[in-house]
Amino acid sequence: MSDVALVTGASSGIGAEFAKQLSAGGYEVILVARRAELMEQMAAQLSRPAHVIACDLVHDAPSLASRVADLGLQVDLLVNNAGFGTHGRFAAVDAAREAEEVRLNCEALVTLTHAFLPGMIERGRGGVITVASTAGMQPIPYEATYSASKAFARTFSDALSAELRGTGVRVLCVNPGPVPTDWQRVAGYDPDYLPPVPGKITAARVAKESLRAFQRGRRTIIPGFVMRWYMRINSPAPLPLKLRVVERMYRPAR
Ligand SMILES: NC(=O)c1ccc[n+]([C@@H]2O[C@H](COP(=O)([O-])OP(=O)(O)OC[C@H]3O[C@@H](n4cnc5c(N)ncnc54)[C@H](OP(=O)(O)O)[C@@H]3O)[C@@H](O)[C@H]2O)c1
């Protein structure tokens, strides 16, 4: 019997690439997102039989575990990837949308990890991959909620990795820089917008480097050589200086 991987946000971008590569690597994949049709099309093209669960994780994350159990499956690898961003002057953005962002990027992550982790610990094997962001490595003005939600994801994942040492369950935090996907459009940017930083890489490369890091038992990764070095060079800078520079970089035109 092959191992089962559940990938959230599998209908597009980085999650779709995780699903393809995990399937090609021998996993039986469960695709989770809202757009069922896209996932059904993807599932039909995967290397191995796959399952589709349409689920709005802002509202229905607690129901996912029982829907997986209804399929007669247990999850060996959870990929917490679903997420979205928002941008703009915080006082002017839609409050309900910001709250949904926290519910998806933080609350669903906690709910799903808590639902699937005990089984992995009991079996003495498994893994949790969480897609955070380099946006979680320093506060980003005008993406305040998004960068804070990704800092949450990073801290949560890093803490769990230490907690689970010796259990057989591996925990990896993935911190991509700019990746051209639907993220930019969903966040309200021009679809071809990318932040003013170097090191853009493809979703396929994010998934590939992440899965390699997971196999090697790494705790955290910044995919892409250029982004990795950009963050390494920037990290010693004092926070007040970073905040001033990043505020200018991300300041909306109006
Ligand atoms: N692109 C980047 O530059 C970048 C950089 C760093 C980190 N990230 C992170 O990488 C992850 C994947 O993003 P992406 O770049 O691949 O963007 P994407 O193409 O927009 O993918 C986002 C995925 O999340 C799913 N999703 C959104 N809202 C959902 C909800 N309420 N319930 C269930 N699923 C939901 C979407 O599916 P449905 O719409 O079908 O529900 C989609 O499959 C996110 O956590 C993002 O923050 C992205």
The ligand as a Gaussian input file, in Angstrom:
#p B3LYP/6-31G(d) Opt

LIG

0 1
 N        3.241000      32.859000      -4.884000
 C        4.111000      33.379000      -4.034000
 O        4.865000      34.319000      -4.369000
 C        4.236000      32.809000      -2.653000
 C        5.387000      33.107000      -1.921000
 C        5.514000      32.597000      -0.649000
 C        4.533000      31.800000      -0.110000
 N        3.421000      31.537000      -0.836000
 C        2.385000      30.692000      -0.215000
 O        2.266000      29.506000      -0.964000
 C        0.970000      28.935000      -0.768000
 C        0.360000      28.588000      -2.109000
 O        0.139000      29.790000      -2.827000
 P        0.310000      29.904000      -4.399000
 O        1.386000      30.875000      -4.672000
 O        0.390000      28.566000      -5.014000
 O       -1.065000      30.646000      -4.743000
 P       -2.380000      30.128000      -5.511000
 O       -2.012000      29.631000      -6.860000
 O       -3.334000      31.256000      -5.371000
 O       -2.848000      28.901000      -4.632000
 C       -3.563000      29.042000      -3.446000
 C       -4.290000      27.760000      -3.172000
 O       -5.006000      27.902000      -1.933000
 C       -6.349000      27.473000      -2.145000
 N       -7.283000      28.185000      -1.278000
 C       -7.491000      29.517000      -1.201000
 N       -8.496000      29.797000      -0.352000
 C       -8.937000      28.585000       0.116000
 C       -9.958000      28.203000       1.014000
 N      -10.752000      29.111000       1.611000
 N      -10.158000      26.885000       1.253000
 C       -9.378000      25.950000       0.645000
 N       -8.383000      26.262000      -0.203000
 C       -8.162000      27.564000      -0.465000
 C       -6.637000      27.793000      -3.606000
 O       -7.651000      26.941000      -4.112000
 P       -9.182000      27.332000      -4.366000
 O       -9.206000      28.755000      -4.840000
 O       -9.610000      26.337000      -5.390000
 O       -9.850000      27.130000      -3.039000
 C       -5.312000      27.442000      -4.254000
 O       -5.266000      26.063000      -4.546000
 C        0.177000      29.976000       0.033000
 O        0.161000      29.625000       1.387000
 C        0.974000      31.249000      -0.188000
 O        0.765000      32.190000       0.822000
 C        3.245000      31.999000      -2.099000

